[in-house]
Amino acid sequence: MESVRPSHSSGGTFRCSQSCRLKAGVAATVLERGKPVQPRRRDLASLQRGLLSPSSNYCFGEGGAGTYSDGKLYTRTKDRQAVADVLADLVRFGAPQEIEVDARPHVGSNRLPRVLTALRAHLEAAGVEYRFETEMAAVTLSGGKVRAVRTRAGEELPADAVVLAVGHSARDAYDWAAGAGVAIMRKDLAVGVRIEHPQPVIDALQYGRAAGDARLPPAFYELAAVGCGRGVYSFCMCPGGWVVPAATEPEGVVVNGMSLSKRD
Ligand SMILES: Cc1cc2nc3c(=O)[nH]c(=O)nc-3n(C[C@H](O)[C@H](O)[C@H](O)COP(=O)(O)OP(=O)(O)OC[C@H]3O[C@@H](n4cnc5c(N)ncnc54)[C@H](O)[C@@H]3O)c2cc1C
């Protein structure tokens, strides 16, 4: 979640020196409800044993879900330049160079945290302030404009503009934003299940007799079907990966999948 103050602004919590003006000419403070990557890693280990921290898990913490996602960078967008810019930025911060040319670019869950840490170092050097374990819990509006954000701890932070980038798991944020009069638009969503197949089974189906050849990568598949007016499709296949617990609420059961860069 970013809270930004335009460069022409004076005074207030997010003021900072000329050196911290970023590309778009604003000084920014990032409020993150979770922890930085390293301590977050320990909470993920606890999660593997069934202990969920509601603010530090596969979705919440530095870099959000993206930090521990599989890092598959596929998109159907036709704006290739925007995609190329994102890939170039990822390479600049440590992702493998092949992603700029691969048809199915993939970074891997083991590499993503390093990329995010390098990105934070770059932004901090440019003057961005990060505040971890700081949950935004309310927004103050007046005259149709945002004036401040309030943290869960009760701190009031003046702001000229607030970018809410809370992801879809921050259901509490949608509640308080709607309560404060922020316009919220419904978006269609797909509902899915995650299926775990032994990789040798997929390899045998896709490669036939060549399955098991060390020169072949773990096989991939894609399926789509339409029936009864609805489409069903495979999404987010993680060759050579595994299923991880991606819940953020103690009573919730949510799974996702990820693989390491070698997909082994
Ligand atoms: C295991 C896993 C594998 C995935 N694999 C892929 C993949 O291969 N390819 C792909 O495209 N997508 C993948 N995804 C999905 C992808 O990670 C998400 O779609 C993407 O990260 C969403 O980005 P976002 O910026 O909208 O939100 P998020 O990444 O969810 O970030 C939201 C951030 O806001 C913070 N936050 C929330 N509420 C507050 C608050 N009130 N105050 C302060 N901070 C707050 C959170 O802590 C978090 O850091 C995967 C997800 C998971 C969990």
The ligand as a Gaussian input file, in Angstrom:
#p B3LYP/6-31G(d) Opt

LIG

0 1
 C        1.819000     -19.203000      -3.892000
 C        1.343000     -18.244000      -4.976000
 C        1.742000     -18.446000      -6.295000
 C        1.363000     -17.551000      -7.301000
 N        1.859000     -17.732000      -8.566000
 C        1.607000     -16.801000      -9.524000
 C        2.231000     -16.889000     -10.788000
 O        3.023000     -17.780000     -11.059000
 N        1.926000     -15.945000     -11.727000
 C        1.048000     -14.926000     -11.456000
 O        0.808000     -14.086000     -12.323000
 N        0.454000     -14.831000     -10.243000
 C        0.733000     -15.729000      -9.279000
 N        0.161000     -15.598000      -8.035000
 C       -0.769000     -14.495000      -7.813000
 C       -0.036000     -13.185000      -7.657000
 O        0.981000     -13.315000      -6.686000
 C       -1.040000     -12.110000      -7.248000
 O       -2.044000     -12.036000      -8.233000
 C       -0.371000     -10.743000      -7.149000
 O        0.682000     -10.795000      -6.202000
 C       -1.391000      -9.682000      -6.751000
 O       -0.698000      -8.457000      -6.641000
 P       -1.267000      -7.233000      -5.837000
 O       -0.210000      -6.202000      -5.857000
 O       -2.626000      -6.897000      -6.338000
 O       -1.517000      -7.723000      -4.337000
 P       -0.604000      -8.514000      -3.320000
 O        0.593000      -9.113000      -3.962000
 O       -1.559000      -9.404000      -2.573000
 O       -0.074000      -7.361000      -2.354000
 C       -0.897000      -6.688000      -1.450000
 C       -0.016000      -6.114000      -0.353000
 O       -0.793000      -5.240000       0.470000
 C       -0.507000      -5.525000       1.833000
 N       -1.694000      -5.129000       2.605000
 C       -2.945000      -5.659000       2.543000
 N       -3.786000      -4.990000       3.358000
 C       -3.047000      -4.007000       3.939000
 C       -3.357000      -2.965000       4.878000
 N       -4.603000      -2.793000       5.366000
 N       -2.348000      -2.141000       5.283000
 C       -1.077000      -2.290000       4.801000
 N       -0.729000      -3.260000       3.900000
 C       -1.704000      -4.098000       3.478000
 C       -0.233000      -7.020000       1.877000
 O        0.509000      -7.389000       3.024000
 C        0.558000      -7.192000       0.578000
 O        1.941000      -6.937000       0.748000
 C        0.519000     -16.458000      -6.989000
 C        0.097000     -16.267000      -5.665000
 C        0.501000     -17.135000      -4.659000
 C        0.061000     -16.894000      -3.213000

